[in-house]
């Protein structure tokens, strides 16, 4: 027997008819996503590669907005994707 049938069999006549379901609580945090370790690692590597290459296309003004100069952006962009 499952849990619902067990509870219904315990409740008698009018109790069963007036029984209200319990409201579910809202989740305050999103449910954790489950990734295979290798899949998550390759996604991280790809993200690093794409974002580091994007640094090379930013103008001096855009780099200044994010707190970098050209030499810092170039150093970050030339790092291999597997390095943090």
PDB file of N, CA, C and O in Angstrom, chain B, residues numbered from 101:
ATOM      1  N   UNK B 101       0.845  -1.195   0.000  1.00  0.00           N
ATOM      2  CA  UNK B 101       0.000   0.000   0.000  1.00  0.00           C
ATOM      3  C   UNK B 101       0.879   1.243   0.000  1.00  0.00           C
ATOM      4  O   UNK B 101       1.965   1.259   0.578  1.00  0.00           O
ATOM      5  N   UNK B 102       0.385   2.275  -0.659  1.00  0.00           N
ATOM      6  CA  UNK B 102       1.152   3.519  -0.633  1.00  0.00           C
ATOM      7  C   UNK B 102       0.634   4.409   0.478  1.00  0.00           C
ATOM      8  O   UNK B 102      -0.371   4.075   1.105  1.00  0.00           O
ATOM      9  N   UNK B 103       1.277   5.515   0.741  1.00  0.00           N
ATOM     10  CA  UNK B 103       0.944   6.389   1.863  1.00  0.00           C
ATOM     11  C   UNK B 103      -0.454   6.961   1.821  1.00  0.00           C
ATOM     12  O   UNK B 103      -1.091   7.085   2.867  1.00  0.00           O
ATOM     13  N   UNK B 104      -0.960   7.316   0.638  1.00  0.00           N
ATOM     14  CA  UNK B 104      -2.290   7.925   0.528  1.00  0.00           C
ATOM     15  C   UNK B 104      -3.361   6.913   0.891  1.00  0.00           C
ATOM     16  O   UNK B 104      -4.295   7.240   1.623  1.00  0.00           O
ATOM     17  N   UNK B 105      -3.243   5.698   0.396  1.00  0.00           N
ATOM     18  CA  UNK B 105      -4.244   4.677   0.689  1.00  0.00           C
ATOM     19  C   UNK B 105      -4.229   4.325   2.167  1.00  0.00           C
ATOM     20  O   UNK B 105      -5.289   4.096   2.749  1.00  0.00           O
ATOM     21  N   UNK B 106      -3.062   4.277   2.788  1.00  0.00           N
ATOM     22  CA  UNK B 106      -2.962   3.988   4.215  1.00  0.00           C
ATOM     23  C   UNK B 106      -3.708   5.039   5.031  1.00  0.00           C
ATOM     24  O   UNK B 106      -4.437   4.693   5.961  1.00  0.00           O
ATOM     25  N   UNK B 107      -3.535   6.320   4.697  1.00  0.00           N
ATOM     26  CA  UNK B 107      -4.194   7.390   5.436  1.00  0.00           C
ATOM     27  C   UNK B 107      -5.696   7.339   5.202  1.00  0.00           C
ATOM     28  O   UNK B 107      -6.468   7.521   6.143  1.00  0.00           O
ATOM     29  N   UNK B 108      -6.123   7.098   3.980  1.00  0.00           N
ATOM     30  CA  UNK B 108      -7.551   7.046   3.688  1.00  0.00           C
ATOM     31  C   UNK B 108      -8.233   5.885   4.405  1.00  0.00           C
ATOM     32  O   UNK B 108      -9.390   5.999   4.811  1.00  0.00           O
ATOM     33  N   UNK B 109      -7.539   4.794   4.558  1.00  0.00           N
ATOM     34  CA  UNK B 109      -8.148   3.651   5.229  1.00  0.00           C
ATOM     35  C   UNK B 109      -8.303   3.900   6.726  1.00  0.00           C
ATOM     36  O   UNK B 109      -9.171   3.301   7.360  1.00  0.00           O
ATOM     37  N   UNK B 110      -7.472   4.779   7.305  1.00  0.00           N
ATOM     38  CA  UNK B 110      -7.561   5.093   8.720  1.00  0.00           C
ATOM     39  C   UNK B 110      -8.687   6.081   8.981  1.00  0.00           C
ATOM     40  O   UNK B 110      -9.385   5.967   9.988  1.00  0.00           O
ATOM     41  N   UNK B 111      -8.875   7.048   8.092  1.00  0.00           N
ATOM     42  CA  UNK B 111      -9.937   8.043   8.278  1.00  0.00           C
ATOM     43  C   UNK B 111     -11.300   7.383   8.099  1.00  0.00           C
ATOM     44  O   UNK B 111     -11.480   6.556   7.205  1.00  0.00           O
ATOM     45  N   UNK B 112     -12.244   7.739   8.933  1.00  0.00           N
ATOM     46  CA  UNK B 112     -13.575   7.164   8.879  1.00  0.00           C
ATOM     47  C   UNK B 112     -14.538   8.100   8.156  1.00  0.00           C
ATOM     48  O   UNK B 112     -14.417   9.315   8.315  1.00  0.00           O
ATOM     49  N   UNK B 113     -15.449   7.615   7.403  1.00  0.00           N
ATOM     50  CA  UNK B 113     -16.542   8.304   6.731  1.00  0.00           C
ATOM     51  C   UNK B 113     -16.391   9.791   6.506  1.00  0.00           C
ATOM     52  O   UNK B 113     -15.750  10.214   5.544  1.00  0.00           O
ATOM     53  N   UNK B 114     -17.004  10.627   7.426  1.00  0.00           N
ATOM     54  CA  UNK B 114     -17.048  12.068   7.229  1.00  0.00           C
ATOM     55  C   UNK B 114     -15.662  12.696   7.366  1.00  0.00           C
ATOM     56  O   UNK B 114     -15.396  13.728   6.751  1.00  0.00           O
ATOM     57  N   UNK B 115     -14.781  12.099   8.156  1.00  0.00           N
ATOM     58  CA  UNK B 115     -13.415  12.613   8.268  1.00  0.00           C
ATOM     59  C   UNK B 115     -12.717  12.557   6.909  1.00  0.00           C
ATOM     60  O   UNK B 115     -11.981  13.474   6.543  1.00  0.00           O
ATOM     61  N   UNK B 116     -12.950  11.484   6.174  1.00  0.00           N
ATOM     62  CA  UNK B 116     -12.324  11.310   4.881  1.00  0.00           C
ATOM     63  C   UNK B 116     -12.830  12.370   3.896  1.00  0.00           C
ATOM     64  O   UNK B 116     -12.060  12.869   3.075  1.00  0.00           O
ATOM     65  N   UNK B 117     -14.121  12.714   3.975  1.00  0.00           N
ATOM     66  CA  UNK B 117     -14.712  13.679   3.053  1.00  0.00           C
ATOM     67  C   UNK B 117     -14.249  15.109   3.341  1.00  0.00           C
ATOM     68  O   UNK B 117     -14.131  15.911   2.414  1.00  0.00           O
ATOM     69  N   UNK B 118     -13.982  15.444   4.615  1.00  0.00           N
ATOM     70  CA  UNK B 118     -13.599  16.811   4.968  1.00  0.00           C
ATOM     71  C   UNK B 118     -12.088  17.010   5.015  1.00  0.00           C
ATOM     72  O   UNK B 118     -11.616  18.120   5.257  1.00  0.00           O
ATOM     73  N   UNK B 119     -11.350  15.971   4.792  1.00  0.00           N
ATOM     74  CA  UNK B 119      -9.891  16.063   4.857  1.00  0.00           C
ATOM     75  C   UNK B 119      -9.384  16.976   3.749  1.00  0.00           C
ATOM     76  O   UNK B 119      -9.694  16.765   2.576  1.00  0.00           O
ATOM     77  N   UNK B 120      -8.605  17.991   4.118  1.00  0.00           N
ATOM     78  CA  UNK B 120      -8.011  18.927   3.163  1.00  0.00           C
ATOM     79  C   UNK B 120      -6.530  18.581   2.979  1.00  0.00           C
ATOM     80  O   UNK B 120      -5.842  18.277   3.953  1.00  0.00           O
ATOM     81  N   UNK B 121      -6.042  18.627   1.748  1.00  0.00           N
ATOM     82  CA  UNK B 121      -4.619  18.343   1.549  1.00  0.00           C
ATOM     83  C   UNK B 121      -3.758  19.434   2.173  1.00  0.00           C
ATOM     84  O   UNK B 121      -4.163  20.595   2.242  1.00  0.00           O
ATOM     85  N   UNK B 122      -2.580  19.056   2.622  1.00  0.00           N
ATOM     86  CA  UNK B 122      -1.649  19.991   3.221  1.00  0.00           C
ATOM     87  C   UNK B 122      -1.000  20.814   2.116  1.00  0.00           C
ATOM     88  O   UNK B 122      -0.554  20.268   1.107  1.00  0.00           O
ATOM     89  N   UNK B 123      -0.950  22.131   2.310  1.00  0.00           N
ATOM     90  CA  UNK B 123      -0.318  23.000   1.313  1.00  0.00           C
ATOM     91  C   UNK B 123       1.183  22.756   1.285  1.00  0.00           C
ATOM     92  O   UNK B 123       1.813  22.577   2.327  1.00  0.00           O
ATOM     93  N   UNK B 124       1.740  22.749   0.105  1.00  0.00           N
ATOM     94  CA  UNK B 124       3.180  22.548  -0.015  1.00  0.00           C
ATOM     95  C   UNK B 124       3.897  23.861   0.248  1.00  0.00           C
ATOM     96  O   UNK B 124       3.405  24.937  -0.093  1.00  0.00           O
ATOM     97  N   UNK B 125       5.047  23.752   0.850  1.00  0.00           N
ATOM     98  CA  UNK B 125       5.850  24.941   1.121  1.00  0.00           C
ATOM     99  C   UNK B 125       6.574  25.358  -0.150  1.00  0.00           C
ATOM    100  O   UNK B 125       6.974  24.523  -0.960  1.00  0.00           O
ATOM    101  N   UNK B 126       6.734  26.662  -0.305  1.00  0.00           N
ATOM    102  CA  UNK B 126       7.492  27.158  -1.439  1.00  0.00           C
ATOM    103  C   UNK B 126       8.975  26.902  -1.198  1.00  0.00           C
ATOM    104  O   UNK B 126       9.456  26.978  -0.067  1.00  0.00           O
ATOM    105  N   UNK B 127       9.664  26.607  -2.239  1.00  0.00           N
ATOM    106  CA  UNK B 127      11.110  26.436  -2.127  1.00  0.00           C
ATOM    107  C   UNK B 127      11.761  27.804  -2.141  1.00  0.00           C
ATOM    108  O   UNK B 127      11.435  28.652  -2.972  1.00  0.00           O
ATOM    109  N   UNK B 128      12.670  28.010  -1.229  1.00  0.00           N
ATOM    110  CA  UNK B 128      13.372  29.281  -1.198  1.00  0.00           C
ATOM    111  C   UNK B 128      14.614  29.250  -2.075  1.00  0.00           C
ATOM    112  O   UNK B 128      15.117  30.298  -2.479  1.00  0.00           O
ATOM    113  N   UNK B 129      15.102  28.072  -2.367  1.00  0.00           N
ATOM    114  CA  UNK B 129      16.262  27.936  -3.236  1.00  0.00           C
ATOM    115  C   UNK B 129      15.886  27.006  -4.377  1.00  0.00           C
ATOM    116  O   UNK B 129      15.077  26.097  -4.192  1.00  0.00           O
ATOM    117  N   UNK B 130      16.458  27.220  -5.545  1.00  0.00           N
ATOM    118  CA  UNK B 130      16.149  26.315  -6.646  1.00  0.00           C
ATOM    119  C   UNK B 130      16.667  24.918  -6.358  1.00  0.00           C
ATOM    120  O   UNK B 130      17.638  24.733  -5.623  1.00  0.00           O
ATOM    121  N   UNK B 131      16.014  23.960  -6.940  1.00  0.00           N
ATOM    122  CA  UNK B 131      16.454  22.578  -6.761  1.00  0.00           C
ATOM    123  C   UNK B 131      17.832  22.422  -7.376  1.00  0.00           C
ATOM    124  O   UNK B 131      18.105  22.989  -8.434  1.00  0.00           O
ATOM    125  N   UNK B 132      18.698  21.666  -6.733  1.00  0.00           N
ATOM    126  CA  UNK B 132      20.044  21.504  -7.288  1.00  0.00           C
ATOM    127  C   UNK B 132      19.988  20.749  -8.607  1.00  0.00           C
ATOM    128  O   UNK B 132      19.219  19.799  -8.754  1.00  0.00           O
ATOM    129  N   UNK B 133      20.790  21.166  -9.547  1.00  0.00           N
ATOM    130  CA  UNK B 133      20.859  20.463 -10.816  1.00  0.00           C
ATOM    131  C   UNK B 133      21.915  19.385 -10.715  1.00  0.00           C
ATOM    132  O   UNK B 133      22.974  19.576 -10.117  1.00  0.00           O
ATOM    133  N   UNK B 134      21.611  18.283 -11.294  1.00  0.00           N
ATOM    134  CA  UNK B 134      22.523  17.151 -11.231  1.00  0.00           C
ATOM    135  C   UNK B 134      23.223  17.048 -12.577  1.00  0.00           C
ATOM    136  O   UNK B 134      22.571  16.892 -13.610  1.00  0.00           O
ATOM    137  N   UNK B 135      24.532  17.135 -12.568  1.00  0.00           N
ATOM    138  CA  UNK B 135      25.335  17.012 -13.784  1.00  0.00           C
ATOM    139  C   UNK B 135      26.330  15.885 -13.595  1.00  0.00           C
ATOM    140  O   UNK B 135      26.824  15.643 -12.494  1.00  0.00           O
ATOM    141  N   UNK B 136      26.602  15.224 -14.657  1.00  0.00           N
ATOM    142  CA  UNK B 136      27.691  14.268 -14.605  1.00  0.00           C
ATOM    143  C   UNK B 136      28.987  15.050 -14.466  1.00  0.00           C
ATOM    144  O   UNK B 136      29.131  16.102 -15.089  1.00  0.00           O
ATOM    145  N   UNK B 137      29.916  14.580 -13.686  1.00  0.00           N
ATOM    146  CA  UNK B 137      31.152  15.329 -13.486  1.00  0.00           C
ATOM    147  C   UNK B 137      31.857  15.707 -14.789  1.00  0.00           C
ATOM    148  O   UNK B 137      32.330  16.835 -14.926  1.00  0.00           O
ATOM    149  N   UNK B 138      31.933  14.796 -15.730  1.00  0.00           N
ATOM    150  CA  UNK B 138      32.625  15.088 -16.984  1.00  0.00           C
ATOM    151  C   UNK B 138      31.867  16.137 -17.789  1.00  0.00           C
ATOM    152  O   UNK B 138      32.482  17.016 -18.392  1.00  0.00           O
ATOM    153  N   UNK B 139      30.558  16.054 -17.804  1.00  0.00           N
ATOM    154  CA  UNK B 139      29.757  17.015 -18.546  1.00  0.00           C
ATOM    155  C   UNK B 139      29.905  18.403 -17.949  1.00  0.00           C
ATOM    156  O   UNK B 139      30.066  19.379 -18.682  1.00  0.00           O
ATOM    157  N   UNK B 140      29.852  18.500 -16.645  1.00  0.00           N
ATOM    158  CA  UNK B 140      30.010  19.790 -15.982  1.00  0.00           C
ATOM    159  C   UNK B 140      31.390  20.377 -16.204  1.00  0.00           C
ATOM    160  O   UNK B 140      31.540  21.588 -16.369  1.00  0.00           O
ATOM    161  N   UNK B 141      32.378  19.534 -16.207  1.00  0.00           N
ATOM    162  CA  UNK B 141      33.746  19.993 -16.415  1.00  0.00           C
ATOM    163  C   UNK B 141      33.916  20.547 -17.827  1.00  0.00           C
ATOM    164  O   UNK B 141      34.523  21.602 -18.006  1.00  0.00           O
ATOM    165  N   UNK B 142      33.385  19.846 -18.832  1.00  0.00           N
ATOM    166  CA  UNK B 142      33.507  20.334 -20.209  1.00  0.00           C
ATOM    167  C   UNK B 142      32.718  21.614 -20.411  1.00  0.00           C
ATOM    168  O   UNK B 142      33.139  22.486 -21.170  1.00  0.00           O
ATOM    169  N   UNK B 143      31.586  21.737 -19.748  1.00  0.00           N
ATOM    170  CA  UNK B 143      30.815  22.986 -19.836  1.00  0.00           C
ATOM    171  C   UNK B 143      31.603  24.140 -19.231  1.00  0.00           C
ATOM    172  O   UNK B 143      31.599  25.247 -19.771  1.00  0.00           O
ATOM    173  N   UNK B 144      32.274  23.892 -18.124  1.00  0.00           N
ATOM    174  CA  UNK B 144      33.109  24.912 -17.499  1.00  0.00           C
ATOM    175  C   UNK B 144      34.265  25.295 -18.413  1.00  0.00           C
ATOM    176  O   UNK B 144      34.564  26.479 -18.574  1.00  0.00           O
ATOM    177  N   UNK B 145      34.915  24.302 -19.013  1.00  0.00           N
ATOM    178  CA  UNK B 145      36.015  24.575 -19.931  1.00  0.00           C
ATOM    179  C   UNK B 145      35.546  25.416 -21.118  1.00  0.00           C
ATOM    180  O   UNK B 145      36.218  26.366 -21.519  1.00  0.00           O
ATOM    181  N   UNK B 146      34.401  25.061 -21.668  1.00  0.00           N
ATOM    182  CA  UNK B 146      33.888  25.823 -22.802  1.00  0.00           C
ATOM    183  C   UNK B 146      33.565  27.251 -22.389  1.00  0.00           C
ATOM    184  O   UNK B 146      33.861  28.191 -23.126  1.00  0.00           O
ATOM    185  N   UNK B 147      32.966  27.420 -21.227  1.00  0.00           N
ATOM    186  CA  UNK B 147      32.652  28.769 -20.733  1.00  0.00           C
ATOM    187  C   UNK B 147      33.918  29.606 -20.580  1.00  0.00           C
ATOM    188  O   UNK B 147      33.946  30.775 -20.965  1.00  0.00           O
ATOM    189  N   UNK B 148      34.955  29.009 -20.022  1.00  0.00           N
ATOM    190  CA  UNK B 148      36.217  29.733 -19.870  1.00  0.00           C
ATOM    191  C   UNK B 148      36.790  30.134 -21.221  1.00  0.00           C
ATOM    192  O   UNK B 148      37.254  31.261 -21.397  1.00  0.00           O
ATOM    193  N   UNK B 149      36.758  29.207 -22.176  1.00  0.00           N
ATOM    194  CA  UNK B 149      37.326  29.479 -23.490  1.00  0.00           C
ATOM    195  C   UNK B 149      36.578  30.609 -24.180  1.00  0.00           C
ATOM    196  O   UNK B 149      37.197  31.526 -24.719  1.00  0.00           O
ATOM    197  N   UNK B 150      35.243  30.550 -24.166  1.00  0.00           N
ATOM    198  CA  UNK B 150      34.428  31.569 -24.830  1.00  0.00           C
ATOM    199  C   UNK B 150      34.593  32.929 -24.154  1.00  0.00           C
ATOM    200  O   UNK B 150      34.775  33.940 -24.833  1.00  0.00           O
ATOM    201  N   UNK B 151      34.530  32.959 -22.830  1.00  0.00           N
ATOM    202  CA  UNK B 151      34.612  34.252 -22.138  1.00  0.00           C
ATOM    203  C   UNK B 151      36.005  34.867 -22.250  1.00  0.00           C
ATOM    204  O   UNK B 151      36.138  36.088 -22.333  1.00  0.00           O
ATOM    205  N   UNK B 152      37.035  34.037 -22.253  1.00  0.00           N
ATOM    206  CA  UNK B 152      38.395  34.571 -22.403  1.00  0.00           C
ATOM    207  C   UNK B 152      38.619  35.110 -23.810  1.00  0.00           C
ATOM    208  O   UNK B 152      39.294  36.125 -23.981  1.00  0.00           O
ATOM    209  N   UNK B 153      38.068  34.452 -24.807  1.00  0.00           N
ATOM    210  CA  UNK B 153      38.183  34.964 -26.174  1.00  0.00           C
ATOM    211  C   UNK B 153      37.398  36.256 -26.337  1.00  0.00           C
ATOM    212  O   UNK B 153      37.796  37.128 -27.110  1.00  0.00           O
ATOM    213  N   UNK B 154      36.304  36.389 -25.630  1.00  0.00           N
ATOM    214  CA  UNK B 154      35.494  37.611 -25.715  1.00  0.00           C
ATOM    215  C   UNK B 154      36.254  38.810 -25.160  1.00  0.00           C
ATOM    216  O   UNK B 154      36.028  39.939 -25.596  1.00  0.00           O
ATOM    217  N   UNK B 155      37.142  38.582 -24.213  1.00  0.00           N
ATOM    218  CA  UNK B 155      37.941  39.684 -23.666  1.00  0.00           C
ATOM    219  C   UNK B 155      38.776  40.369 -24.743  1.00  0.00           C
ATOM    220  O   UNK B 155      39.012  41.575 -24.680  1.00  0.00           O
ATOM    221  N   UNK B 156      39.217  39.605 -25.719  1.00  0.00           N
ATOM    222  CA  UNK B 156      40.047  40.177 -26.781  1.00  0.00           C
ATOM    223  C   UNK B 156      39.265  41.118 -27.695  1.00  0.00           C
ATOM    224  O   UNK B 156      39.856  41.951 -28.382  1.00  0.00           O
ATOM    225  N   UNK B 157      37.951  40.990 -27.703  1.00  0.00           N
ATOM    226  CA  UNK B 157      37.120  41.821 -28.579  1.00  0.00           C
ATOM    227  C   UNK B 157      36.608  43.080 -27.893  1.00  0.00           C
ATOM    228  O   UNK B 157      35.943  43.896 -28.531  1.00  0.00           O
ATOM    229  N   UNK B 158      36.900  43.255 -26.614  1.00  0.00           N
ATOM    230  CA  UNK B 158      36.409  44.431 -25.895  1.00  0.00           C
ATOM    231  C   UNK B 158      37.281  45.655 -26.191  1.00  0.00           C
ATOM    232  O   UNK B 158      38.491  45.541 -26.389  1.00  0.00           O
ATOM    233  N   UNK B 159      36.652  46.800 -26.215  1.00  0.00           N
ATOM    234  CA  UNK B 159      37.389  48.053 -26.404  1.00  0.00           C
ATOM    235  C   UNK B 159      38.048  48.458 -25.089  1.00  0.00           C
ATOM    236  O   UNK B 159      37.771  47.886 -24.035  1.00  0.00           O
ATOM    237  N   UNK B 160      38.932  49.461 -25.175  1.00  0.00           N
ATOM    238  CA  UNK B 160      39.590  49.951 -23.956  1.00  0.00           C
ATOM    239  C   UNK B 160      38.579  50.491 -22.952  1.00  0.00           C
ATOM    240  O   UNK B 160      38.748  50.304 -21.747  1.00  0.00           O
ATOM    241  N   UNK B 161      37.537  51.153 -23.428  1.00  0.00           N
ATOM    242  CA  UNK B 161      36.503  51.672 -22.526  1.00  0.00           C
ATOM    243  C   UNK B 161      35.748  50.543 -21.835  1.00  0.00           C
ATOM    244  O   UNK B 161      35.462  50.621 -20.640  1.00  0.00           O
ATOM    245  N   UNK B 162      35.428  49.501 -22.583  1.00  0.00           N
ATOM    246  CA  UNK B 162      34.721  48.361 -21.986  1.00  0.00           C
ATOM    247  C   UNK B 162      35.608  47.634 -20.980  1.00  0.00           C
ATOM    248  O   UNK B 162      35.136  47.202 -19.929  1.00  0.00           O
ATOM    249  N   UNK B 163      36.877  47.503 -21.301  1.00  0.00           N
ATOM    250  CA  UNK B 163      37.802  46.872 -20.350  1.00  0.00           C
ATOM    251  C   UNK B 163      37.920  47.698 -19.079  1.00  0.00           C
ATOM    252  O   UNK B 163      37.962  47.151 -17.977  1.00  0.00           O
ATOM    253  N   UNK B 164      37.974  49.011 -19.236  1.00  0.00           N
ATOM    254  CA  UNK B 164      38.059  49.894 -18.070  1.00  0.00           C
ATOM    255  C   UNK B 164      36.800  49.740 -17.206  1.00  0.00           C
ATOM    256  O   UNK B 164      36.884  49.801 -15.979  1.00  0.00           O
ATOM    257  N   UNK B 165      35.634  49.541 -17.837  1.00  0.00           N
ATOM    258  CA  UNK B 165      34.383  49.353 -17.088  1.00  0.00           C
ATOM    259  C   UNK B 165      34.426  48.116 -16.192  1.00  0.00           C
ATOM    260  O   UNK B 165      33.831  48.106 -15.115  1.00  0.00           O
ATOM    261  N   UNK B 166      35.118  47.090 -16.629  1.00  0.00           N
ATOM    262  CA  UNK B 166      35.193  45.872 -15.810  1.00  0.00           C
ATOM    263  C   UNK B 166      36.467  45.811 -14.975  1.00  0.00           C
ATOM    264  O   UNK B 166      36.745  44.805 -14.322  1.00  0.00           O
ATOM    265  N   UNK B 167      37.228  46.885 -15.001  1.00  0.00           N
ATOM    266  CA  UNK B 167      38.395  46.988 -14.126  1.00  0.00           C
ATOM    267  C   UNK B 167      39.653  46.339 -14.644  1.00  0.00           C
ATOM    268  O   UNK B 167      40.515  45.949 -13.858  1.00  0.00           O
ATOM    269  N   UNK B 168      39.777  46.215 -15.960  1.00  0.00           N
ATOM    270  CA  UNK B 168      40.973  45.615 -16.557  1.00  0.00           C
ATOM    271  C   UNK B 168      41.589  46.574 -17.559  1.00  0.00           C
ATOM    272  O   UNK B 168      40.918  47.458 -18.093  1.00  0.00           O
ATOM    273  N   UNK B 169      42.879  46.384 -17.804  1.00  0.00           N
ATOM    274  CA  UNK B 169      43.496  47.085 -18.930  1.00  0.00           C
ATOM    275  C   UNK B 169      43.812  46.030 -19.993  1.00  0.00           C
ATOM    276  O   UNK B 169      43.585  44.838 -19.786  1.00  0.00           O
ATOM    277  N   UNK B 170      44.340  46.486 -21.134  1.00  0.00           N
ATOM    278  CA  UNK B 170      44.560  45.563 -22.246  1.00  0.00           C
ATOM    279  C   UNK B 170      45.523  44.435 -21.880  1.00  0.00           C
ATOM    280  O   UNK B 170      45.288  43.283 -22.244  1.00  0.00           O
ATOM    281  N   UNK B 171      46.587  44.748 -21.177  1.00  0.00           N
ATOM    282  CA  UNK B 171      47.569  43.712 -20.843  1.00  0.00           C
ATOM    283  C   UNK B 171      46.981  42.648 -19.904  1.00  0.00           C
ATOM    284  O   UNK B 171      47.284  41.463 -20.042  1.00  0.00           O
ATOM    285  N   UNK B 172      46.149  43.067 -18.961  1.00  0.00           N
ATOM    286  CA  UNK B 172      45.503  42.099 -18.062  1.00  0.00           C
ATOM    287  C   UNK B 172      44.514  41.229 -18.842  1.00  0.00           C
ATOM    288  O   UNK B 172      44.448  40.018 -18.632  1.00  0.00           O
ATOM    289  N   UNK B 173      43.746  41.850 -19.741  1.00  0.00           N
ATOM    290  CA  UNK B 173      42.782  41.094 -20.543  1.00  0.00           C
ATOM    291  C   UNK B 173      43.499  40.103 -21.447  1.00  0.00           C
ATOM    292  O   UNK B 173      43.057  38.965 -21.606  1.00  0.00           O
ATOM    293  N   UNK B 174      44.614  40.541 -22.043  1.00  0.00           N
ATOM    294  CA  UNK B 174      45.380  39.651 -22.912  1.00  0.00           C
ATOM    295  C   UNK B 174      45.963  38.482 -22.119  1.00  0.00           C
ATOM    296  O   UNK B 174      45.959  37.346 -22.594  1.00  0.00           O
ATOM    297  N   UNK B 175      46.462  38.752 -20.919  1.00  0.00           N
ATOM    298  CA  UNK B 175      47.003  37.684 -20.068  1.00  0.00           C
ATOM    299  C   UNK B 175      45.922  36.668 -19.716  1.00  0.00           C
ATOM    300  O   UNK B 175      46.172  35.463 -19.742  1.00  0.00           O
ATOM    301  N   UNK B 176      44.734  37.140 -19.391  1.00  0.00           N
ATOM    302  CA  UNK B 176      43.628  36.235 -19.061  1.00  0.00           C
ATOM    303  C   UNK B 176      43.166  35.464 -20.299  1.00  0.00           C
ATOM    304  O   UNK B 176      42.878  34.270 -20.225  1.00  0.00           O
ATOM    305  N   UNK B 177      43.100  36.151 -21.425  1.00  0.00           N
ATOM    306  CA  UNK B 177      42.611  35.523 -22.655  1.00  0.00           C
ATOM    307  C   UNK B 177      43.557  34.459 -23.192  1.00  0.00           C
ATOM    308  O   UNK B 177      43.117  33.532 -23.873  1.00  0.00           O
ATOM    309  N   UNK B 178      44.821  34.572 -22.905  1.00  0.00           N
ATOM    310  CA  UNK B 178      45.784  33.590 -23.422  1.00  0.00           C
ATOM    311  C   UNK B 178      46.014  32.413 -22.481  1.00  0.00           C
ATOM    312  O   UNK B 178      46.807  31.523 -22.788  1.00  0.00           O
ATOM    313  N   UNK B 179      45.331  32.397 -21.344  1.00  0.00           N
ATOM    314  CA  UNK B 179      45.428  31.236 -20.450  1.00  0.00           C
ATOM    315  C   UNK B 179      44.753  30.041 -21.110  1.00  0.00           C
ATOM    316  O   UNK B 179      43.750  30.208 -21.804  1.00  0.00           O
ATOM    317  N   UNK B 180      45.283  28.849 -20.907  1.00  0.00           N
ATOM    318  CA  UNK B 180      44.584  27.655 -21.389  1.00  0.00           C
ATOM    319  C   UNK B 180      43.245  27.480 -20.655  1.00  0.00           C
ATOM    320  O   UNK B 180      43.106  27.876 -19.497  1.00  0.00           O
ATOM    321  N   UNK B 181      42.279  26.890 -21.338  1.00  0.00           N
ATOM    322  CA  UNK B 181      40.936  26.767 -20.756  1.00  0.00           C
ATOM    323  C   UNK B 181      40.902  25.905 -19.503  1.00  0.00           C
ATOM    324  O   UNK B 181      39.986  26.047 -18.692  1.00  0.00           O
ATOM    325  N   UNK B 182      41.867  25.020 -19.321  1.00  0.00           N
ATOM    326  CA  UNK B 182      41.847  24.145 -18.145  1.00  0.00           C
ATOM    327  C   UNK B 182      42.453  24.807 -16.909  1.00  0.00           C
ATOM    328  O   UNK B 182      42.379  24.251 -15.814  1.00  0.00           O
ATOM    329  N   UNK B 183      43.045  25.977 -17.072  1.00  0.00           N
ATOM    330  CA  UNK B 183      43.589  26.687 -15.911  1.00  0.00           C
ATOM    331  C   UNK B 183      42.571  27.672 -15.376  1.00  0.00           C
ATOM    332  O   UNK B 183      41.845  28.316 -16.135  1.00  0.00           O
ATOM    333  N   UNK B 184      42.529  27.777 -14.076  1.00  0.00           N
ATOM    334  CA  UNK B 184      41.590  28.683 -13.422  1.00  0.00           C
ATOM    335  C   UNK B 184      42.016  30.108 -13.524  1.00  0.00           C
ATOM    336  O   UNK B 184      41.327  30.996 -13.021  1.00  0.00           O
TER     337      UNK B 184
END
